[in-house]
């Protein structure tokens, strides 16, 4: 590995670390500030009375209205754990949030057209619900670690609603507490992500488009999962690849794999999930990306 590559890796590491830390801090602070105004206890009671399908629909819908990337889903996920939100809703949200939001769908419509956008939206929404339900039925809830933030109780919530300055103070304390517990994972994930981005030649991605799509769809999903991808910035770049002849089906597998999971996110999830659930999450994203790519191939969307 020559010196120029090392410099690029270091520069990308600094940039990615800064972006992830700032984004994680701001979203954590925002979520913490909103916590006392969200009736989590009512949501928990209501969801426990409803059927599983409705609960999963709520989780996927929550992902749709929270325009987060894969890494920035973690703060709200920790809040949901502390607020005893049903496991299936949390997992459905975790899958759907980085893949769906109005901005992404609007940008996708502009680039790819209505048919591709409709299929993508339906597939990711439904697959997120199915995976959340399956993981819940298989009992993976027991692999969630006991991530407890101080001050999460109804009495404190009431005080924070009445006193904005107190809410800001508690939000900062909770945010710094959460940052302290995950900062090592964020930096490690950023370092590995920088190596992948700068050391893996981009020509490799273009070259695989010449092979049989039934083979390159899962390969594209595998390539996508370790990458840190924000769909809002990746979509214009993929348009150039499509224009150069790269097939749509593996492109969708790459997008879903990359946006649904990333090495920085997976490493951060290790702070709140046990290894079995982390592995199940990665496999689920890979399967979602692969099956979505095959679906695009089967129905011949263009």
Secondary structure, DSSP 8 states (H G I E B T S, - for coil): --HHHHHHHHHHHHHHHHHHHHHHHHHHHHHHHHHTTS-HHHHHHHHHHS-HHHHHHHHHHHHHHS---TGGGHHHHHHHHHTT--HHHHHHHHHHTTT--HHHHHHHHHHH-HHHHHHHHHHHHHHHHHHHHHHHHTTGGGGB-----TT-SHHHHHHHHH-HHHHHHHHHHHHHHHHHHHHHHHHHHHHHHHHHHHHS-HHHHHHGGGS-HHHHHHHHHHHHHHS---HHHHHHHHHHHHHTT--HHHHHHHHHHHHH--HHHHHHHTTTB-HHHHHHHHHHHHHHHHHHHHHHHHHT--
